[in-house]
Amino acid sequence: MGCMHSRGKGMSSSALPYKRTPHSWLKISNQEVEDHICKLAKKALTPSQIGVILRDSHGIGQVKSVTGSKVLRILKGHGLGHESLKICTI
């Protein structure tokens, strides 16, 4: 929450964990994570929504720590980049 009389938000902001390796209890391979990402992208979900679903239902806190690349880069690698993520407003 921001301060009332200033523009800053202070030091209480979210930070990435220092450890950049996947947890030892996580038993999912990077190929399975990429498959989940592609399935969710075909349902017209944004990369941030995909990250939230993977975090909440599969226990994957950071996709980059498991696969080595971010969600959007994985989508672009599979041909599911920005063109397929655009939402039509008609």
CNS distance restraints for C-alpha pairs under 8 A (distance, minus, plus):
assign (resid   1 and name CA) (resid   9 and name CA) 6.37 0.50 0.50
assign (resid   2 and name CA) (resid   6 and name CA) 7.85 0.50 0.50
assign (resid   2 and name CA) (resid   7 and name CA) 7.30 0.50 0.50
assign (resid   2 and name CA) (resid   8 and name CA) 6.27 0.50 0.50
assign (resid   2 and name CA) (resid   9 and name CA) 4.31 0.50 0.50
assign (resid   2 and name CA) (resid  10 and name CA) 7.12 0.50 0.50
assign (resid   3 and name CA) (resid   7 and name CA) 6.99 0.50 0.50
assign (resid   3 and name CA) (resid   8 and name CA) 6.55 0.50 0.50
assign (resid   3 and name CA) (resid   9 and name CA) 6.14 0.50 0.50
assign (resid   3 and name CA) (resid  10 and name CA) 7.62 0.50 0.50
assign (resid   9 and name CA) (resid  13 and name CA) 7.55 0.50 0.50
assign (resid  20 and name CA) (resid  65 and name CA) 5.52 0.50 0.50
assign (resid  21 and name CA) (resid  65 and name CA) 5.36 0.50 0.50
assign (resid  21 and name CA) (resid  66 and name CA) 7.06 0.50 0.50
assign (resid  22 and name CA) (resid  26 and name CA) 6.93 0.50 0.50
assign (resid  22 and name CA) (resid  65 and name CA) 5.49 0.50 0.50
assign (resid  22 and name CA) (resid  66 and name CA) 5.47 0.50 0.50
assign (resid  26 and name CA) (resid  59 and name CA) 7.52 0.50 0.50
assign (resid  26 and name CA) (resid  60 and name CA) 7.70 0.50 0.50
assign (resid  28 and name CA) (resid  32 and name CA) 6.45 0.50 0.50
assign (resid  28 and name CA) (resid  33 and name CA) 7.06 0.50 0.50
assign (resid  29 and name CA) (resid  33 and name CA) 6.47 0.50 0.50
assign (resid  29 and name CA) (resid  66 and name CA) 7.66 0.50 0.50
assign (resid  30 and name CA) (resid  34 and name CA) 6.22 0.50 0.50
assign (resid  30 and name CA) (resid  66 and name CA) 5.94 0.50 0.50
assign (resid  30 and name CA) (resid  67 and name CA) 4.89 0.50 0.50
assign (resid  31 and name CA) (resid  35 and name CA) 6.22 0.50 0.50
assign (resid  31 and name CA) (resid  67 and name CA) 7.85 0.50 0.50
assign (resid  32 and name CA) (resid  36 and name CA) 6.25 0.50 0.50
assign (resid  33 and name CA) (resid  37 and name CA) 6.22 0.50 0.50
assign (resid  33 and name CA) (resid  63 and name CA) 7.91 0.50 0.50
assign (resid  33 and name CA) (resid  67 and name CA) 7.45 0.50 0.50
assign (resid  34 and name CA) (resid  38 and name CA) 6.22 0.50 0.50
assign (resid  34 and name CA) (resid  67 and name CA) 7.74 0.50 0.50
assign (resid  34 and name CA) (resid  74 and name CA) 7.01 0.50 0.50
assign (resid  35 and name CA) (resid  39 and name CA) 6.22 0.50 0.50
assign (resid  36 and name CA) (resid  40 and name CA) 6.20 0.50 0.50
assign (resid  37 and name CA) (resid  41 and name CA) 6.08 0.50 0.50
assign (resid  37 and name CA) (resid  50 and name CA) 6.62 0.50 0.50
assign (resid  37 and name CA) (resid  71 and name CA) 7.32 0.50 0.50
assign (resid  37 and name CA) (resid  74 and name CA) 7.97 0.50 0.50
assign (resid  37 and name CA) (resid  75 and name CA) 7.58 0.50 0.50
assign (resid  38 and name CA) (resid  42 and name CA) 6.23 0.50 0.50
assign (resid  38 and name CA) (resid  75 and name CA) 6.82 0.50 0.50
assign (resid  38 and name CA) (resid  78 and name CA) 7.71 0.50 0.50
assign (resid  38 and name CA) (resid  80 and name CA) 7.70 0.50 0.50
assign (resid  39 and name CA) (resid  43 and name CA) 6.76 0.50 0.50
assign (resid  40 and name CA) (resid  44 and name CA) 7.06 0.50 0.50
assign (resid  40 and name CA) (resid  45 and name CA) 6.11 0.50 0.50
assign (resid  40 and name CA) (resid  50 and name CA) 6.39 0.50 0.50
assign (resid  41 and name CA) (resid  45 and name CA) 5.19 0.50 0.50
assign (resid  41 and name CA) (resid  46 and name CA) 6.91 0.50 0.50
assign (resid  41 and name CA) (resid  47 and name CA) 7.65 0.50 0.50
assign (resid  41 and name CA) (resid  50 and name CA) 7.38 0.50 0.50
assign (resid  41 and name CA) (resid  75 and name CA) 7.68 0.50 0.50
assign (resid  41 and name CA) (resid  80 and name CA) 7.19 0.50 0.50
assign (resid  41 and name CA) (resid  85 and name CA) 7.90 0.50 0.50
assign (resid  42 and name CA) (resid  80 and name CA) 7.97 0.50 0.50
assign (resid  44 and name CA) (resid  84 and name CA) 7.74 0.50 0.50
assign (resid  44 and name CA) (resid  85 and name CA) 6.36 0.50 0.50
assign (resid  45 and name CA) (resid  49 and name CA) 5.98 0.50 0.50
assign (resid  45 and name CA) (resid  50 and name CA) 6.34 0.50 0.50
assign (resid  45 and name CA) (resid  85 and name CA) 7.47 0.50 0.50
assign (resid  46 and name CA) (resid  50 and name CA) 6.23 0.50 0.50
assign (resid  46 and name CA) (resid  85 and name CA) 6.65 0.50 0.50
assign (resid  47 and name CA) (resid  51 and name CA) 6.20 0.50 0.50
assign (resid  47 and name CA) (resid  71 and name CA) 6.02 0.50 0.50
assign (resid  47 and name CA) (resid  72 and name CA) 6.18 0.50 0.50
assign (resid  48 and name CA) (resid  52 and name CA) 6.32 0.50 0.50
assign (resid  49 and name CA) (resid  53 and name CA) 6.26 0.50 0.50
assign (resid  50 and name CA) (resid  54 and name CA) 6.18 0.50 0.50
assign (resid  50 and name CA) (resid  71 and name CA) 7.98 0.50 0.50
assign (resid  51 and name CA) (resid  55 and name CA) 6.05 0.50 0.50
assign (resid  51 and name CA) (resid  62 and name CA) 7.86 0.50 0.50
assign (resid  51 and name CA) (resid  63 and name CA) 7.35 0.50 0.50
assign (resid  51 and name CA) (resid  71 and name CA) 7.52 0.50 0.50
assign (resid  52 and name CA) (resid  56 and name CA) 6.05 0.50 0.50
assign (resid  53 and name CA) (resid  57 and name CA) 5.78 0.50 0.50
assign (resid  53 and name CA) (resid  58 and name CA) 7.49 0.50 0.50
assign (resid  54 and name CA) (resid  58 and name CA) 5.09 0.50 0.50
assign (resid  54 and name CA) (resid  59 and name CA) 6.44 0.50 0.50
assign (resid  54 and name CA) (resid  60 and name CA) 5.56 0.50 0.50
assign (resid  54 and name CA) (resid  61 and name CA) 7.55 0.50 0.50
assign (resid  55 and name CA) (resid  59 and name CA) 4.86 0.50 0.50
assign (resid  55 and name CA) (resid  60 and name CA) 4.63 0.50 0.50
assign (resid  55 and name CA) (resid  61 and name CA) 5.05 0.50 0.50
assign (resid  55 and name CA) (resid  62 and name CA) 7.65 0.50 0.50
assign (resid  56 and name CA) (resid  60 and name CA) 7.69 0.50 0.50
assign (resid  60 and name CA) (resid  66 and name CA) 7.90 0.50 0.50
assign (resid  62 and name CA) (resid  66 and name CA) 7.01 0.50 0.50
assign (resid  63 and name CA) (resid  67 and name CA) 6.05 0.50 0.50
assign (resid  63 and name CA) (resid  68 and name CA) 7.51 0.50 0.50
assign (resid  63 and name CA) (resid  69 and name CA) 7.21 0.50 0.50
assign (resid  63 and name CA) (resid  70 and name CA) 6.25 0.50 0.50
assign (resid  63 and name CA) (resid  71 and name CA) 6.77 0.50 0.50
assign (resid  64 and name CA) (resid  68 and name CA) 4.64 0.50 0.50
assign (resid  64 and name CA) (resid  69 and name CA) 4.73 0.50 0.50
assign (resid  64 and name CA) (resid  70 and name CA) 5.05 0.50 0.50
assign (resid  64 and name CA) (resid  71 and name CA) 7.60 0.50 0.50
assign (resid  65 and name CA) (resid  69 and name CA) 7.79 0.50 0.50
assign (resid  69 and name CA) (resid  73 and name CA) 6.39 0.50 0.50
assign (resid  69 and name CA) (resid  74 and name CA) 6.70 0.50 0.50
assign (resid  70 and name CA) (resid  74 and name CA) 6.36 0.50 0.50
assign (resid  71 and name CA) (resid  75 and name CA) 6.29 0.50 0.50
assign (resid  72 and name CA) (resid  76 and name CA) 6.15 0.50 0.50
assign (resid  72 and name CA) (resid  81 and name CA) 6.82 0.50 0.50
assign (resid  73 and name CA) (resid  77 and name CA) 6.08 0.50 0.50
assign (resid  73 and name CA) (resid  81 and name CA) 7.95 0.50 0.50
assign (resid  74 and name CA) (resid  78 and name CA) 6.40 0.50 0.50
assign (resid  75 and name CA) (resid  79 and name CA) 6.16 0.50 0.50
assign (resid  75 and name CA) (resid  80 and name CA) 4.74 0.50 0.50
assign (resid  75 and name CA) (resid  81 and name CA) 5.26 0.50 0.50
assign (resid  76 and name CA) (resid  80 and name CA) 5.36 0.50 0.50
assign (resid  76 and name CA) (resid  81 and name CA) 4.33 0.50 0.50
assign (resid  76 and name CA) (resid  82 and name CA) 7.76 0.50 0.50
assign (resid  77 and name CA) (resid  81 and name CA) 7.89 0.50 0.50
assign (resid  80 and name CA) (resid  84 and name CA) 5.76 0.50 0.50
assign (resid  80 and name CA) (resid  85 and name CA) 7.51 0.50 0.50
assign (resid  81 and name CA) (resid  85 and name CA) 6.60 0.50 0.50
assign (resid  82 and name CA) (resid  86 and name CA) 6.32 0.50 0.50
